[in-house]
Amino acid sequence: MRLTVGKQILVACIIIVLAFTGLNIYTFYHIKAIEAGYEGLINRSAPLVFEVKDVNAELQTQAAAVRAYVITGNDGYMAQYNASRERMDKLLTSLEKKLITPEGRQKMSDLKAALHDYHKVPDAAIQARRTEGMAAAIEYLKDGSAKIINAELQIADFVQFLSERMELRKQQNQEVVSHLERTIVILDVAIFVLAFGAVLWLARRISRPLVAVANGAKQIAGGDLQKCEIAYYGQDEIGELVQAFVTMSTNLRQLVGQVARASEQVAAASEELTASAEQSAQAAGQVAETVSDVAAGALRQTEAVNQAVAVVDQMAAAIGHIAANATEVSAKSEETAKAAATGSEAMTEATAQMEVISQAVSQSAQVVQKLGASSKQIGEIVNVISGIASQTNLLALNAAIEAARAGEQGRGFAVVAEEVRKLAEQSQEAAQKIAGIIKEIQAETDTAVQVMGQGTAEVAKGSQLLTATGERFRTIVTLVQSLNQQIQEISAAAEELSASSSEVVSAVGGIKQVADETAAHTQTISTAAEEQSASMQEVASSSQALARMAEELHAAIRNFKL
């Protein structure tokens, strides 16, 4: 099976994801178990404790109702007693249904027995109150005090039993949580080690052959084409890359060897061809010299006329180009003049705006200074308030002393004096806070005045710079307008010169036509000899170039190590 690099990375990722998924499932299962344990504590154990305590409350209610009935004989207390008995019976029935352990059922049985013994006492006391009177009923209650104490002890023992069970379950849940925390830490470390190992293995498996290929490429780039072997036995894309690189190196070494041998053969053949071409060129040159002397005069005349035509054409083209450029420069200069005028107007507006900003900054500095003066006045007022609060505090203290001396008659005045003293202290504290805030405002005001002064100075400097810049813009406008006028004059002169050059071109064209007709017959005679000579020279040049190329190719191949 061919396992590609992408599949290898995918397998590693799947393993890591499965590991984390297993960890999450394990954590979720134990968290659910912990949640169930705490739900049992909250929904089952805690209500049991509350119900037992409710039984104790009903017991106390019954005892109080019986004592009240014995003392007063009021049947309303009997109704309270009977209602409490009914509520207690319901609580006991509910508790008995919820208890599932043998220990809990035994505790419940002991509690019911103690309550049954206790209820005999109030029942006998109630009967005695009805038949024998209050004194006999009180004696029954005194004799049964030990039974109510026993019932209370049974309730307390039951509550302690349930509390111990709750504490035991709580400890069990805490142990499960601690075990889960340790297990999660261990599994996290294991998964991290697994992931790091997988990444490291993939990185080394991918990087090692790539580094070997890169080193081989550097070796080839340095001219060393000796046999390159890279050990990699994978069936993935990297294996294909390594195999292709080894094949490329072998083919390149063979190709360079073939080129070297061919370059040696080409060099030898080009030397022989050069020698033959030089001999043929010398013979053709001797033939052409005779014909060339005949055509020399006509050719010189034709060349002179051609040069004159070319010069006149160039002059006409240059004049036309000058005229076009002058027109374009004139248009650009007009745009520049408009832009300079616009910049001058903008600088004037900016200077006026800087004046407005300077006035606004000065007014802001004056307002801040007035604010500082006002804060100083507020500080003085706060000091007066603080002094008044201190005096009020002393007066309240003196009033409290006088009220204490007056005894009961001055108690109400003492309370008023104490409230006045508290109010004076609060006023003094508030005055101190306000004084601190005023000091901060004064400090910030002084800083603002300094900053406003610096801003006014900077605005004045900016206004001066804008004024100077505006003067320079006006100077630029004047210079650009003058330049525009001169460019327009140059453009008009160039257009006139272009019209005159057209007439000169026409005249020189007529002279050239006559010279061409004169030289045509002479050129026809020398054409054959010149063509033969030129052909042989080209052959010689080509053979020499071929020899140089062969030598250069051979020199380049010598840089490789085969």
JOKA-V446952 format. One record per residue. N is the residue number from 1. RES is the residue in one small letter. SS is DSSP state (h for helix, s for strand, l for the rest). Layout:
BEGIN
N|RES|SS  N|RES|SS
END
This chain:
BEGIN
1|m|l  2|r|l  3|l|l  4|t|l  5|v|h  6|g|h  7|k|h  8|q|h  9|i|h  10|l|h  11|v|h  12|a|h  13|c|h  14|i|h  15|i|h  16|i|h  17|v|h  18|l|h  19|a|h  20|f|h  21|t|h  22|g|h  23|l|h  24|n|h  25|i|h  26|y|h  27|t|h  28|f|h  29|y|h  30|h|h  31|i|h  32|k|h  33|a|h  34|i|h  35|e|h  36|a|h  37|g|h  38|y|h  39|e|h  40|g|h  41|l|h  42|i|h  43|n|h  44|r|h  45|s|h  46|a|h  47|p|h  48|l|h  49|v|h  50|f|h  51|e|h  52|v|h  53|k|h  54|d|h  55|v|h  56|n|h  57|a|h  58|e|h  59|l|h  60|q|h  61|t|h  62|q|h  63|a|h  64|a|h  65|a|h  66|v|h  67|r|h  68|a|h  69|y|h  70|v|h  71|i|h  72|t|h  73|g|l  74|n|l  75|d|h  76|g|h  77|y|h  78|m|h  79|a|h  80|q|h  81|y|h  82|n|h  83|a|h  84|s|h  85|r|h  86|e|h  87|r|h  88|m|h  89|d|h  90|k|h  91|l|h  92|l|h  93|t|h  94|s|h  95|l|h  96|e|h  97|k|h  98|k|h  99|l|l  100|i|l  101|t|l  102|p|h  103|e|h  104|g|h  105|r|h  106|q|h  107|k|h  108|m|h  109|s|h  110|d|h  111|l|h  112|k|h  113|a|h  114|a|h  115|l|h  116|h|h  117|d|h  118|y|h  119|h|h  120|k|h  121|v|h  122|p|h  123|d|h  124|a|h  125|a|h  126|i|h  127|q|h  128|a|h  129|r|h  130|r|h  131|t|h  132|e|l  133|g|l  134|m|h  135|a|h  136|a|h  137|a|h  138|i|h  139|e|h  140|y|h  141|l|h  142|k|h  143|d|h  144|g|l  145|s|h  146|a|h  147|k|h  148|i|h  149|i|h  150|n|h  151|a|h  152|e|h  153|l|h  154|q|h  155|i|h  156|a|h  157|d|h  158|f|h  159|v|h  160|q|h  161|f|h  162|l|h  163|s|h  164|e|h  165|r|h  166|m|h  167|e|h  168|l|h  169|r|h  170|k|h  171|q|h  172|q|h  173|n|h  174|q|h  175|e|h  176|v|h  177|v|h  178|s|h  179|h|h  180|l|h  181|e|h  182|r|h  183|t|h  184|i|h  185|v|h  186|i|h  187|l|h  188|d|h  189|v|h  190|a|h  191|i|h  192|f|h  193|v|h  194|l|h  195|a|h  196|f|h  197|g|h  198|a|h  199|v|h  200|l|h  201|w|h  202|l|h  203|a|h  204|r|h  205|r|h  206|i|h  207|s|h  208|r|h  209|p|h  210|l|h  211|v|h  212|a|h  213|v|h  214|a|h  215|n|h  216|g|h  217|a|h  218|k|h  219|q|h  220|i|h  221|a|h  222|g|l  223|g|l  224|d|s  225|l|l  226|q|l  227|k|l  228|c|l  229|e|l  230|i|l  231|a|l  232|y|l  233|y|l  234|g|l  235|q|l  236|d|l  237|e|h  238|i|h  239|g|h  240|e|h  241|l|h  242|v|h  243|q|h  244|a|h  245|f|h  246|v|h  247|t|h  248|m|h  249|s|h  250|t|h  251|n|h  252|l|h  253|r|h  254|q|h  255|l|h  256|v|h  257|g|h  258|q|h  259|v|h  260|a|h  261|r|h  262|a|h  263|s|h  264|e|h  265|q|h  266|v|h  267|a|h  268|a|h  269|a|h  270|s|h  271|e|h  272|e|h  273|l|h  274|t|h  275|a|h  276|s|h  277|a|h  278|e|h  279|q|h  280|s|h  281|a|h  282|q|h  283|a|h  284|a|h  285|g|h  286|q|h  287|v|h  288|a|h  289|e|h  290|t|h  291|v|h  292|s|h  293|d|h  294|v|h  295|a|h  296|a|h  297|g|h  298|a|h  299|l|h  300|r|h  301|q|h  302|t|h  303|e|h  304|a|h  305|v|h  306|n|h  307|q|h  308|a|h  309|v|h  310|a|h  311|v|h  312|v|h  313|d|h  314|q|h  315|m|h  316|a|h  317|a|h  318|a|h  319|i|h  320|g|h  321|h|h  322|i|h  323|a|h  324|a|h  325|n|h  326|a|h  327|t|h  328|e|h  329|v|h  330|s|h  331|a|h  332|k|h  333|s|h  334|e|h  335|e|h  336|t|h  337|a|h  338|k|h  339|a|h  340|a|h  341|a|h  342|t|h  343|g|h  344|s|h  345|e|h  346|a|h  347|m|h  348|t|h  349|e|h  350|a|h  351|t|h  352|a|h  353|q|h  354|m|h  355|e|h  356|v|h  357|i|h  358|s|h  359|q|h  360|a|h  361|v|h  362|s|h  363|q|h  364|s|h  365|a|h  366|q|h  367|v|h  368|v|h  369|q|h  370|k|h  371|l|h  372|g|h  373|a|h  374|s|h  375|s|h  376|k|h  377|q|h  378|i|h  379|g|h  380|e|h  381|i|h  382|v|h  383|n|h  384|v|h  385|i|h  386|s|h  387|g|h  388|i|h  389|a|h  390|s|h  391|q|h  392|t|h  393|n|h  394|l|h  395|l|h  396|a|h  397|l|h  398|n|h  399|a|h  400|a|h  401|i|h  402|e|h  403|a|h  404|a|h  405|r|h  406|a|h  407|g|h  408|e|h  409|q|h  410|g|h  411|r|h  412|g|h  413|f|h  414|a|h  415|v|h  416|v|h  417|a|h  418|e|h  419|e|h  420|v|h  421|r|h  422|k|h  423|l|h  424|a|h  425|e|h  426|q|h  427|s|h  428|q|h  429|e|h  430|a|h  431|a|h  432|q|h  433|k|h  434|i|h  435|a|h  436|g|h  437|i|h  438|i|h  439|k|h  440|e|h  441|i|h  442|q|h  443|a|h  444|e|h  445|t|h  446|d|h  447|t|h  448|a|h  449|v|h  450|q|h  451|v|h  452|m|h  453|g|h  454|q|h  455|g|h  456|t|h  457|a|h  458|e|h  459|v|h  460|a|h  461|k|h  462|g|h  463|s|h  464|q|h  465|l|h  466|l|h  467|t|h  468|a|h  469|t|h  470|g|h  471|e|h  472|r|h  473|f|h  474|r|h  475|t|h  476|i|h  477|v|h  478|t|h  479|l|h  480|v|h  481|q|h  482|s|h  483|l|h  484|n|h  485|q|h  486|q|h  487|i|h  488|q|h  489|e|h  490|i|h  491|s|h  492|a|h  493|a|h  494|a|h  495|e|h  496|e|h  497|l|h  498|s|h  499|a|h  500|s|h  501|s|h  502|s|h  503|e|h  504|v|h  505|v|h  506|s|h  507|a|h  508|v|h  509|g|h  510|g|h  511|i|h  512|k|h  513|q|h  514|v|h  515|a|h  516|d|h  517|e|h  518|t|h  519|a|h  520|a|h  521|h|h  522|t|h  523|q|h  524|t|h  525|i|h  526|s|h  527|t|h  528|a|h  529|a|h  530|e|h  531|e|h  532|q|h  533|s|h  534|a|h  535|s|h  536|m|h  537|q|h  538|e|h  539|v|h  540|a|h  541|s|h  542|s|h  543|s|h  544|q|h  545|a|h  546|l|h  547|a|h  548|r|h  549|m|h  550|a|h  551|e|h  552|e|h  553|l|h  554|h|h  555|a|h  556|a|h  557|i|h  558|r|l  559|n|l  560|f|l  561|k|s  562|l|l
END
